[in-house]
Amino acid sequence: MPLLPRPSLRALSWAYLVGAALAAGMLWGLGDVWWPATVLLFIGRWVLLLPLVLLVPVAVMRAPRLLVPLAMGALVVVGPVMGFRTGMGAPAQPPAGTPLRIVSFNLNGGDAIAFVLDQILDEWEADVVALQECGSAMHAATRRLEGWFVHGVRRLCFLSRYPIVDTAVMDRRAFAISEAAGPAGIGGAADVARYRITTPAGPLNVTNLHLETPRKGLQGALEGTLNVTKLSENTLLRRFEAEHASRWVNDGGVPLVVAGDFNTPVESRIFRANWGSFVNAFSQVGRGFGATRLNGWIRVRIDHVLTLGNVSPVRVSLGRPLESDHLPVIADLVITGER
């Protein structure tokens, strides 16, 4: 690489900037529409920074001016591609209203922390907790809690410091055909439950959800045996579930909070088409990359807290690892007096 001719270095540097822009365009324009862009949605996008390890030192030694396109390409990768957030959307002062802290966490069964759940809740200092992939031990642990209003259905657990005055569970019969006819385990897995709780600011609708995983469509991609047909069928099912769930959630009225494992990043066309009218708490006020799903070299933000109506996010952070391949999303919200 040190012997790389200047014309070749120039071509590679500008090609890197163009490639970064194309990657951003693929993600935001074709994610969950065209299968290569869908694969890019769910891989560790940081690998697109690796060419800089070779190009930057050579540019420093031989052509410092080429650091400009390389830096521009790096900014595109870190920002639009990897999803870095500056937190500049956070208000300097929280708006007047009632604060509400909600935690959303896919706990991957939760058997390892079921018997210390009360300690975890004390650590989070949450008012509302939405848990996904809630196993039998965790269901039992939630029922033993004191000072919480609790509801559990299938693989969802919901905890609230405020009274739950109404509960609705989305009818899953809409997915029966896809579950029966889907090939080789591409069955729908959507779990969605909506709650109306009574807060000091009035009633608030909170939805806990867990939508279909893309993993069933992406299996084999890393081994070079990606089944494009299977990936396309999985994407269609994920789109169907998101459309059905978003319509059903919106029937609950506003103000709304939707929290859970969407199994879809914000760049996806599926996500933006169905959840784009909501405020994404991390996108609005978060800092950093906010990756919630950790799987080896893969880092992706697929767990979200969304708001609609007179609910404003003021701060979002990620909790520490807790025996799961996901991280908790801790969102501080304010319910304002506006209706």
C-alpha positions as CSV (number, residue, x, y, z in Angstrom):
1,M,0.0,0.0,0.0
2,P,2.8,2.5,0.7
3,L,3.9,2.1,-3.0
4,L,0.4,2.9,-4.3
5,P,0.7,5.5,-7.1
6,R,-0.9,8.9,-6.4
7,P,-3.4,8.5,-9.3
8,S,-4.6,5.2,-7.8
9,L,-4.7,6.6,-4.3
10,R,-6.8,9.6,-5.7
11,A,-9.2,7.2,-7.4
12,L,-9.6,5.0,-4.4
13,S,-10.2,8.0,-2.1
14,W,-12.9,9.5,-4.2
15,A,-14.3,6.0,-4.8
16,Y,-14.6,5.6,-1.0
17,L,-16.6,8.8,-0.8
18,V,-18.9,7.8,-3.6
19,G,-19.3,4.3,-2.1
20,A,-20.2,5.7,1.3
21,A,-22.9,7.9,-0.4
22,L,-24.2,4.9,-2.3
23,A,-24.4,2.9,0.9
24,A,-26.4,5.7,2.6
25,G,-28.7,5.9,-0.4
26,M,-29.2,2.1,-0.4
27,L,-30.1,2.1,3.3
28,W,-32.5,5.0,3.3
29,G,-34.0,4.5,-0.2
30,L,-34.0,0.7,-0.7
31,G,-33.7,-0.9,2.8
32,D,-36.4,-3.6,3.0
33,V,-37.2,-3.0,-0.7
34,W,-34.2,-4.5,-2.5
35,W,-32.5,-7.5,-0.9
36,P,-28.9,-6.2,-1.0
37,A,-30.0,-3.1,0.9
38,T,-32.0,-5.2,3.3
39,V,-28.8,-7.2,4.1
40,L,-26.9,-4.0,4.6
41,L,-29.6,-2.9,7.1
42,F,-28.8,-5.7,9.5
43,I,-25.1,-6.2,9.3
44,G,-22.4,-4.5,11.3
45,R,-22.1,-1.3,9.2
46,W,-18.9,-0.3,10.9
47,V,-17.1,-2.5,8.5
48,L,-17.5,0.3,5.9
49,L,-14.9,2.2,7.9
50,L,-12.2,-0.4,7.4
51,P,-10.9,0.9,4.1
52,L,-9.8,4.0,6.0
53,V,-7.3,2.0,8.0
54,L,-5.3,1.5,4.8
55,L,-6.2,4.7,2.9
56,V,-5.7,7.4,5.6
57,P,-2.1,6.6,6.5
58,V,-1.1,6.5,2.8
59,A,-2.9,9.8,2.2
60,V,-1.1,11.4,5.1
61,M,2.3,10.5,3.7
62,R,1.7,11.0,0.0
63,A,-1.3,13.2,-0.7
64,P,-2.7,15.0,2.4
65,R,-5.4,16.8,0.3
66,L,-7.0,13.4,-0.3
67,L,-7.9,13.4,3.4
68,V,-10.8,15.7,2.5
69,P,-12.8,13.1,0.5
70,L,-11.8,10.4,3.0
71,A,-13.1,12.5,5.9
72,M,-16.3,13.3,4.0
73,G,-16.8,9.6,3.3
74,A,-16.1,8.8,7.0
75,L,-18.8,11.3,8.1
76,V,-21.3,9.8,5.7
77,V,-20.6,6.3,7.1
78,V,-20.7,7.4,10.7
79,G,-23.8,9.6,10.3
80,P,-26.4,8.4,7.7
81,V,-25.1,4.9,7.4
82,M,-24.2,4.0,11.0
83,G,-26.8,6.3,12.6
84,F,-24.8,8.4,14.9
85,R,-26.9,10.9,16.8
86,T,-25.6,14.1,18.4
87,G,-28.5,14.6,20.8
88,M,-28.9,18.2,19.5
89,G,-32.7,17.6,19.4
90,A,-32.8,17.4,23.2
91,P,-34.4,20.4,24.9
92,A,-32.1,22.7,26.9
93,Q,-34.8,22.6,29.6
94,P,-37.4,19.8,29.9
95,P,-40.9,21.1,29.0
96,A,-43.3,21.6,31.8
97,G,-45.4,18.6,32.5
98,T,-45.4,15.2,34.2
99,P,-42.2,13.2,33.8
100,L,-42.4,9.5,32.9
101,R,-39.5,7.0,32.6
102,I,-40.2,4.0,30.4
103,V,-37.8,1.1,29.9
104,S,-38.1,-1.3,27.0
105,F,-36.1,-4.5,27.1
106,N,-36.0,-7.8,25.1
107,L,-34.6,-10.0,27.8
108,N,-34.2,-13.2,25.8
109,G,-36.3,-15.2,28.2
110,G,-35.0,-13.5,31.4
111,D,-34.4,-16.6,33.4
112,A,-31.0,-15.4,34.6
113,I,-32.5,-12.1,36.1
114,A,-36.0,-13.3,37.1
115,F,-35.0,-13.7,40.7
116,V,-33.3,-10.3,41.0
117,L,-36.0,-8.5,39.0
118,D,-36.8,-6.2,42.0
119,Q,-33.2,-5.1,42.1
120,I,-33.1,-4.4,38.4
121,L,-36.3,-2.3,38.6
122,D,-34.8,-0.3,41.5
123,E,-31.7,0.3,39.3
124,W,-33.9,1.5,36.3
125,E,-36.1,3.8,38.5
126,A,-38.8,3.3,35.9
127,D,-42.5,4.2,35.9
128,V,-43.4,1.8,33.1
129,V,-41.5,-1.3,31.9
130,A,-42.2,-3.1,28.6
131,L,-40.5,-6.5,28.4
132,Q,-40.3,-8.8,25.4
133,E,-39.4,-12.5,25.1
134,C,-40.7,-12.9,28.6
135,G,-40.2,-16.5,29.8
136,S,-42.2,-18.4,32.3
137,A,-39.8,-17.6,35.2
138,M,-40.0,-13.9,34.4
139,H,-43.8,-14.0,34.2
140,A,-43.9,-15.6,37.6
141,A,-41.4,-13.0,38.9
142,T,-43.5,-10.1,37.7
143,R,-46.6,-11.5,39.6
144,R,-44.6,-11.5,42.8
145,L,-43.7,-7.8,42.6
146,E,-45.2,-5.4,45.1
147,G,-46.1,-1.8,44.2
148,W,-46.6,-2.6,40.5
149,F,-49.6,-3.1,38.2
150,V,-48.7,-6.1,36.0
151,H,-50.0,-7.8,32.9
152,G,-48.5,-10.6,30.9
153,V,-49.6,-12.2,27.6
154,R,-47.7,-14.8,25.6
155,R,-44.0,-13.5,25.6
156,L,-44.8,-10.0,26.7
157,C,-44.7,-8.6,30.3
158,F,-45.9,-5.1,31.2
159,L,-45.3,-3.3,34.5
160,S,-46.6,0.1,35.5
161,R,-46.4,2.1,38.7
162,Y,-49.7,3.7,37.6
163,P,-53.0,1.8,37.5
164,I,-53.8,-0.1,34.3
165,V,-57.4,0.7,33.5
166,D,-57.8,-1.0,30.2
167,T,-56.0,-3.8,28.3
168,A,-56.2,-4.8,24.7
169,V,-54.3,-7.6,23.0
170,M,-54.0,-7.6,19.2
171,D,-55.8,-10.4,17.5
172,R,-53.2,-12.7,16.0
173,R,-55.6,-14.6,13.8
174,A,-54.6,-12.2,11.0
175,F,-51.2,-14.0,11.0
176,A,-52.6,-17.6,11.0
177,I,-52.3,-18.0,7.2
178,S,-48.8,-16.7,7.1
179,E,-47.8,-18.9,10.0
180,A,-49.3,-22.0,8.4
181,A,-48.2,-21.4,4.8
182,G,-44.8,-19.7,5.4
183,P,-41.8,-21.8,4.3
184,A,-39.4,-23.4,6.8
185,G,-40.1,-21.3,9.9
186,I,-41.0,-18.0,8.3
187,G,-44.1,-17.8,10.5
188,G,-45.3,-14.5,12.0
189,A,-44.3,-13.8,15.5
190,A,-46.0,-10.5,16.2
191,D,-47.0,-9.9,19.9
192,V,-48.7,-6.6,20.5
193,A,-50.6,-5.4,23.7
194,R,-51.9,-2.0,24.4
195,Y,-52.6,-0.5,27.8
196,R,-54.3,2.6,29.1
197,I,-52.8,3.7,32.4
198,T,-53.8,6.6,34.6
199,T,-51.0,9.0,35.2
200,P,-51.1,12.3,37.2
201,A,-51.4,14.0,33.8
202,G,-54.4,11.9,32.7
203,P,-54.8,8.7,30.7
204,L,-51.9,7.5,28.6
205,N,-51.9,4.7,26.0
206,V,-48.8,2.5,26.1
207,T,-48.1,-0.3,23.6
208,N,-45.7,-3.1,24.2
209,L,-44.7,-5.0,21.1
210,H,-42.4,-7.6,19.6
211,L,-42.5,-7.9,15.8
212,E,-41.1,-10.5,13.4
213,T,-37.4,-11.1,13.3
214,P,-35.4,-10.7,10.0
215,R,-33.1,-13.5,11.2
216,K,-35.2,-16.2,9.5
217,G,-34.6,-14.5,6.2
218,L,-31.0,-13.7,6.7
219,Q,-29.8,-17.1,7.9
220,G,-26.9,-18.2,5.9
221,A,-25.9,-14.8,4.6
222,L,-22.7,-14.8,6.6
223,E,-21.8,-18.2,5.2
224,G,-22.5,-17.2,1.7
225,T,-25.6,-19.3,1.3
226,L,-28.2,-16.5,1.5
227,N,-31.6,-17.6,0.2
228,V,-32.9,-14.5,-1.6
229,T,-36.4,-16.0,-2.0
230,K,-36.6,-16.8,1.7
231,L,-35.3,-13.3,2.6
232,S,-38.0,-11.7,0.3
233,E,-40.8,-13.7,1.9
234,N,-39.5,-12.8,5.4
235,T,-39.5,-9.1,4.3
236,L,-43.1,-9.3,3.0
237,L,-44.2,-10.9,6.3
238,R,-42.4,-8.2,8.3
239,R,-44.1,-5.5,6.2
240,F,-47.5,-7.1,6.7
241,E,-47.0,-7.3,10.5
242,A,-45.8,-3.7,10.8
243,E,-48.7,-2.4,8.7
244,H,-51.2,-4.4,10.8
245,A,-49.6,-3.5,14.1
246,S,-49.3,0.3,13.4
247,R,-52.9,0.5,12.3
248,W,-54.1,-1.3,15.4
249,V,-51.9,0.7,17.8
250,N,-53.2,4.0,16.3
251,D,-56.8,2.9,17.2
252,G,-55.9,3.5,20.8
253,G,-56.0,7.3,20.5
254,V,-53.5,9.8,21.6
255,P,-51.3,10.4,23.5
256,L,-49.4,7.3,22.7
257,V,-46.2,5.6,23.6
258,V,-45.1,2.5,21.7
259,A,-42.1,0.6,23.0
260,G,-40.5,-2.7,22.1
261,D,-38.5,-4.8,19.8
262,F,-39.5,-3.7,16.3
263,N,-36.8,-5.9,14.7
264,T,-36.4,-3.1,12.2
265,P,-33.9,-0.1,12.1
266,V,-35.1,3.4,11.5
267,E,-33.5,3.5,8.0
268,S,-35.9,0.7,6.8
269,R,-38.7,1.7,4.4
270,I,-41.0,-0.6,6.3
271,F,-40.2,1.3,9.5
272,R,-40.6,4.8,8.1
273,A,-43.8,3.9,6.2
274,N,-45.6,2.6,9.3
275,W,-44.0,4.4,12.2
276,G,-42.8,7.6,10.6
277,S,-45.6,9.7,12.1
278,F,-44.2,8.9,15.6
279,V,-41.3,10.6,17.3
280,N,-38.5,8.2,17.8
281,A,-37.1,9.0,21.2
282,F,-33.5,8.0,20.5
283,S,-33.4,9.6,17.0
284,Q,-34.7,12.8,18.6
285,V,-32.7,13.2,21.7
286,G,-30.2,10.3,21.9
287,R,-26.4,10.5,21.7
288,G,-24.2,8.0,19.9
289,F,-25.1,5.0,17.8
290,G,-27.7,3.6,20.2
291,A,-27.2,0.0,19.0
292,T,-29.6,-2.3,21.0
293,R,-29.0,-5.6,19.4
294,L,-25.5,-7.1,19.9
295,N,-24.5,-10.2,18.1
296,G,-20.8,-10.6,17.6
297,W,-19.6,-8.0,15.2
298,I,-23.2,-7.0,14.3
299,R,-24.6,-3.9,16.0
300,V,-28.0,-2.6,15.1
301,R,-30.7,-0.4,16.6
302,I,-34.0,-2.3,16.4
303,D,-35.5,-1.6,19.8
304,H,-37.3,1.7,20.0
305,V,-39.5,4.0,22.2
306,L,-41.9,6.1,20.0
307,T,-44.3,8.8,21.1
308,L,-47.3,10.6,19.6
309,G,-49.4,13.4,20.9
310,N,-48.5,15.4,24.0
311,V,-45.6,13.2,25.0
312,S,-42.1,14.5,24.4
313,P,-38.8,12.6,24.9
314,V,-36.1,14.5,26.8
315,R,-33.4,11.9,27.4
316,V,-32.6,8.4,26.2
317,S,-29.9,6.0,27.3
318,L,-29.0,2.3,27.1
319,G,-28.9,0.2,30.2
320,R,-26.1,-2.2,31.0
321,P,-26.0,-5.7,29.6
322,L,-28.3,-8.1,31.5
323,E,-27.8,-11.7,30.2
324,S,-29.4,-10.8,26.9
325,D,-28.4,-10.1,23.3
326,H,-30.3,-6.8,23.6
327,L,-29.7,-3.8,25.7
328,P,-32.5,-2.0,27.7
329,V,-33.7,1.3,26.2
330,I,-34.3,3.8,29.0
331,A,-36.4,6.8,27.9
332,D,-37.3,9.8,29.9
333,L,-40.5,11.5,28.6
334,V,-42.6,14.4,29.7
335,I,-46.4,14.4,29.3
336,T,-47.3,18.0,28.7
337,G,-50.6,19.7,29.4
338,E,-51.3,20.2,25.6
339,R,-54.1,18.1,24.2
